[in-house]
Amino acid sequence: MKIQDAVKKLNELEAKKIAYGHAIAMLHFDGSTIAPPNSFEGRSKTISFLAGEVYKNFINKKTDELLNFLLDNKDKLDKITLVKTKENREEYDRTSKIPIGEYMEYMKLQNKANFIWEKAKKENDYSSFQPYLTKIISMNKKFANYRNPEKPAYDVMLGDYEKGYTMEDYDLFFKTLKERLIPLIREAVPRAQSIKDDFLYKDFPIYKQKLLIEKIVDFLKLDRDSFIIAQSEHPFTMGINKKDVRFTNHYYENNFTSAFFSALHEGGHALYELNTGDDLIYTSLGTGTSLGMHESQSRFYENIVGRSREFINHFYPLIKQMFPQQFSDVTKDVFYMAINKPQNTLIRIEADELTYSLHIIIRYEIEKLLFAGDVKSNDIPGLWNKKYKEYLGITPPDNTRGVLQDVHWSQGMLGYFPTYALGSAVASQLAVAMAKNFDYKADIASGDLTKVNKWLNDKVHKHGALLKPKEVIQYACGEAFNANYYCDYLINKYSE
Ligand code: ZN
């Protein structure tokens, strides 16, 4: 085979995979936004049919030989083709090392477990979910062993969600957070309880919230020709390619902050997808490189920008103009304090910036014990509650608000949670690197994000998945990941 022919074949293989992926993504998007409830069954059938086609198209001897041939000739490949080849090789191995029968069994288990979890959460019934969780953990362990018998299973899982990260990285990361943040949290949370925030839970007509979110879209400079907003139960962002990016939001009549900060958060995800390099469009590399790096962008716009004094100074007059009665006696300082009020809460997704990582640490520590075999799944609720008491000083009154609150474990996403905390920390490190180049806070204060966006485009977005997460941090910041920037940021902000 000639090199050019092999490269052409690789591109054809990717084009097919991307086309199927596009179709499956649209079905998911439709299902989460406007499809009627009864469409579920038919859509599941179509998705599983298409997923089967993706599998057949990709996992076969021809692909295996093609990828090997390209890797044998890697010196002759350009950078994009080489990275594409390596990514496809990894994906191939990840999928093909698991016997197809067991994989199908796992798919079925996942569907069932998710269904059972939803019911268990509603009915505060951990015991009905527990056998499914046990099975999910044991199958994931087995799969991790098939794929890489030399590595601890949990490291394999962590690497799936954040390439290049292992327990060693996260242990150090969380140790730093615990040492530096817990004393601050112990001090700041009780002190903050007198901060007034009841005005955030008045009546906010949804049509007006939507108008305000249009202003956020303008502020972020999201390209309206390549981007839309829809509505769903939980906000999410989907990037089909850089010319077709969507995020969703969820509006509550009695809550100002939820949709507002979700828009800034999802807007950050959207900017990443919209600004991946032109040279990567319609390839597997034309997307964010990892969950953690994606979260660094969403947290950057949500927290570093959105919860800063500079942004509130700039944006609050507009908020007040839109909701004059609701905020009639609220100054911008009072508003700023309210949206940054730290609290020990039971629910991860409602947690503030300061206490958020403790929720992640609890989940990480439990997952680690589960994979090491040091704890059984019937001990999880007790362990969960003990850790909430230890870290946050509160005990969940039931499992609905405790161990059953998150969807992740029911879908087999073990090793996913740490990427959330990692993203927040990377956002702080990027801000420090940005500040060495220009006074980004002054730009936020003046309401012009042109330079901020440009810097993130150059350092992060345009590389798409061409660089691995650790390489992006090194490139953007000139040094490796360091959790201390995140601690410095939080300590500065909350000791104020
Ligand atoms: Zn996010």
Residues whose N, C-alpha, C, O or C-beta is under 5 A from the ligand:
A	BS01	ZN	S298
